[in-house]
Amino acid sequence: AQRVAQRMYLRTGAAELWFNLAFDDILPDVPGELPVPASPPDRADRLTIGWVSTPPAPGSGGHTTLFRMVEALESRGHRCVVYLYDKHGLDVDRATHTIRRHWPHIQAEVRDITAGVRGVDAIVASGWESAHLIVRYGTEPVRRLYFIQDYEPFFYGHGAEHELAAMTYPMPFCRIALRQMLDRMIREETGLSSDVVPLGCDSAVYRPPAPAKRRSGIVFFSRPDFARRGYQIAVVALRLFLERHPEQQIHVYGAPPRG
């Protein structure tokens, strides 16, 4: 069954579905400068801030972190707009329903970015594709920011996606890196610095058990379809571990291991 599926996958070009930018939306080079407002907004003003991303799937960690930022700004009185993009055509109503159901604490309006970016004080890219999009569709004077959660060129082999991701860091945005480690990675790879947001932890939920408990076993995050998760290396390591420590349990979450 897997071999039949693989032949159909190759024959139909289904791999192209993973690349979620239309060719017309790919920037040919890094813009030197972009139009910005003549003066900064008054700090006392209620701002309107746009956030650009791919359509979220339930449980998406990257979207959850992004929407926590949206929720925090809304709690401070600002208005947020979520701009989504799908090169095959966006169903705004369906995307809105998904966000309302799985991230019920945010009130942001949902729009299709291909209709243009208008009426916002700032627009925030949340991944390398959206960095291309805020240049392509955010043509009015606006403050542009880049909320960076990972060094995304490392998600891919050294090909087109690697290069298209790498070219987003020198773009004339205000870069905001999530955690000091990521800021160091960006500086080592590009020479560029970023503002840093530290990783947070809800200590009401996540804390050491009291009294302290002796722990055993291993938890394995299984994602065989994402190369950056190192699935094959993890499986080899766990097989070696199990030979030496057969008494230890291995707990799996994510995708069920195959074979």
C-alpha positions in Angstrom: 0.0 0.0 0.0 2.8 2.4 0.8 4.5 1.7 -2.5 1.3 2.3 -4.4 0.8 5.5 -2.5 4.4 6.6 -3.2 3.9 6.0 -7.0 0.7 8.1 -7.0 2.5 10.8 -4.9 5.3 11.1 -7.4 3.0 10.8 -10.5 0.6 13.5 -9.3 3.2 15.9 -8.1 1.6 15.9 -4.6 4.8 17.1 -3.1 4.1 20.5 -4.5 1.3 20.9 -1.9 3.9 21.3 0.8 5.2 24.5 -0.9 2.7 27.1 0.1 3.7 30.1 -2.0 2.5 30.9 -5.5 5.3 31.8 -7.8 4.0 35.3 -8.2 4.3 35.8 -4.4 8.0 34.8 -4.2 10.2 37.9 -3.9 13.0 37.9 -6.4 15.4 39.7 -4.1 15.7 41.4 -0.7 14.1 44.9 -0.8 16.4 47.6 0.4 13.7 49.7 2.0 9.9 49.7 2.3 7.4 52.6 2.9 6.8 53.3 6.6 4.7 56.0 8.3 6.3 59.4 8.7 6.0 59.3 12.5 5.6 56.6 15.1 2.2 56.1 16.7 1.4 57.7 20.1 2.0 55.1 22.8 -1.4 56.0 24.3 -3.2 55.0 21.1 -5.1 51.9 20.6 -3.2 50.2 17.8 -4.4 47.8 15.1 -1.8 45.1 14.5 -1.9 42.5 11.7 -0.5 39.0 12.1 0.3 36.9 9.0 0.4 33.1 9.0 -0.7 29.9 7.2 -4.1 28.6 8.1 -3.9 27.0 11.5 -4.5 23.3 12.3 -5.8 22.3 15.7 -2.9 21.7 18.1 -0.3 23.6 16.1 2.4 24.8 18.5 3.6 27.7 16.3 0.1 29.0 15.9 -0.5 28.6 19.6 2.5 30.7 20.5 1.5 33.3 17.9 -2.1 33.5 19.2 -0.8 33.9 22.8 0.9 37.1 21.6 -2.4 38.2 19.9 -4.3 37.5 23.1 -1.8 39.5 25.2 -2.1 42.5 22.9 -5.9 42.3 22.9 -5.9 42.2 26.7 -4.0 45.5 26.7 -6.7 47.1 24.5 -5.2 46.8 21.1 -7.1 45.4 18.1 -5.6 42.5 16.1 -6.3 41.2 12.6 -5.1 37.7 11.5 -4.1 37.6 7.8 -4.0 34.0 6.4 -2.7 32.7 3.1 -3.3 29.6 1.1 -2.0 29.5 -2.5 -4.9 27.2 -3.4 -7.5 29.7 -2.2 -8.5 30.5 1.4 -11.9 29.7 2.9 -12.1 32.6 5.4 -15.2 31.3 7.1 -13.7 27.9 7.7 -10.4 29.3 9.0 -12.3 31.6 11.3 -14.4 28.7 12.7 -11.1 26.8 13.4 -9.6 29.7 15.3 -12.7 30.4 17.3 -13.1 26.8 18.3 -9.5 25.9 19.2 -8.2 29.4 20.3 -11.3 30.8 21.8 -9.6 33.5 23.8 -8.7 35.7 20.8 -11.1 38.0 19.2 -9.1 39.0 16.1 -10.8 39.4 12.7 -9.6 36.9 10.1 -8.8 38.1 6.5 -7.3 36.8 3.3 -4.0 38.6 2.8 -4.2 38.4 -1.0 -7.0 41.0 -0.7 -4.3 43.4 0.5 -3.2 44.8 3.9 -5.0 48.0 4.8 -5.9 49.9 7.9 -3.2 48.5 10.3 -0.5 50.3 12.2 1.9 47.3 12.0 2.0 44.0 10.3 3.9 41.0 11.7 5.3 38.1 9.7 5.3 34.8 11.6 7.3 32.5 9.2 9.4 32.8 6.1 6.5 32.5 3.7 4.7 35.3 5.5 7.8 37.5 5.3 7.5 37.4 1.5 3.8 38.1 1.8 4.0 41.2 3.9 6.2 42.8 1.2 4.0 41.5 -1.6 0.7 42.6 -0.2 1.6 45.2 2.5 2.3 48.0 0.0 1.0 50.9 2.1 3.3 52.7 4.6 3.2 50.4 7.7 5.5 49.2 10.4 6.8 45.7 9.5 7.9 43.2 12.1 9.1 39.6 12.0 8.2 37.3 14.9 10.8 34.5 14.5 10.1 31.2 16.3 12.8 29.0 14.6 15.7 29.3 12.2 13.7 28.0 9.3 16.4 27.4 6.7 17.4 24.4 8.8 14.0 22.9 8.2 15.0 22.0 4.6 17.8 20.5 2.6 20.0 23.1 0.9 17.7 23.9 -1.9 15.0 26.5 -2.9 13.1 26.6 0.4 16.4 26.9 2.3 17.4 29.9 0.3 13.9 31.5 0.2 13.8 31.2 4.0 17.3 32.5 4.5 16.7 35.6 2.4 14.0 36.8 4.8 16.3 37.7 7.7 18.0 40.7 6.0 14.7 42.2 5.0 14.0 45.6 6.5 11.8 44.4 9.3 12.1 44.7 13.1 13.1 41.1 14.0 11.8 39.6 17.2 13.4 36.3 18.2 11.7 33.8 20.5 14.5 32.9 23.1 18.2 33.8 23.3 19.3 30.6 21.6 17.5 31.6 18.4 18.9 35.1 18.5 22.4 33.5 18.7 21.7 31.2 15.8 20.5 34.1 13.6 23.6 36.2 14.5 26.0 33.2 13.8 24.3 32.6 10.4 23.6 36.1 9.2 25.5 38.6 11.5 22.1 40.2 12.3 20.8 40.9 15.8 17.2 40.8 17.0 15.0 41.8 19.9 14.5 38.8 22.1 11.3 37.5 23.7 12.1 34.9 26.5 10.2 31.7 26.5 7.5 31.7 29.1 6.2 29.0 31.4 2.8 28.8 33.2 4.1 27.9 36.6 0.6 27.2 37.8 0.5 24.3 35.5 4.1 23.2 35.0 6.1 22.8 38.2 8.2 20.1 39.9 6.0 17.5 41.7 5.8 17.9 45.5 7.1 15.8 47.1 9.8 15.0 44.5 9.3 11.7 42.7 11.8 9.3 41.2 11.2 9.1 37.5 12.0 6.5 34.9 11.2 5.8 31.3 11.5 7.8 28.1 9.1 10.0 26.2 9.6 10.0 22.4 8.1 12.7 20.2 7.4 10.8 17.0 7.2 12.9 13.8 8.4 10.7 10.9 7.1 13.1 8.3 9.2 16.1 9.4 12.9 15.8 8.6 13.9 18.3 11.3 12.5 15.9 14.0 15.3 13.4 13.3 12.9 10.4 13.4 15.3 7.8 12.0 18.1 8.8 14.3 15.8 8.7 17.3 14.6 5.2 16.4 18.1 3.9 16.2 19.0 5.5 19.5 15.9 4.1 21.2 16.7 0.6 19.9 20.2 0.7 21.4 18.8 2.1 24.6 16.2 -0.7 24.9 18.9 -3.4 24.4 20.8 -2.0 27.4 17.8 -1.1 29.5 14.9 -3.5 28.7 13.2 -2.6 32.0 12.6 1.0 30.9 9.3 1.9 29.3 9.2 4.1 26.1 6.2 6.3 25.8 5.3 7.7 22.4 3.3 10.7 21.4 2.8 12.4 18.1 2.5 10.0 15.1 2.5 6.2 15.8 5.9 4.7 14.8 5.7 2.5 11.8 7.5 -0.9 11.5 
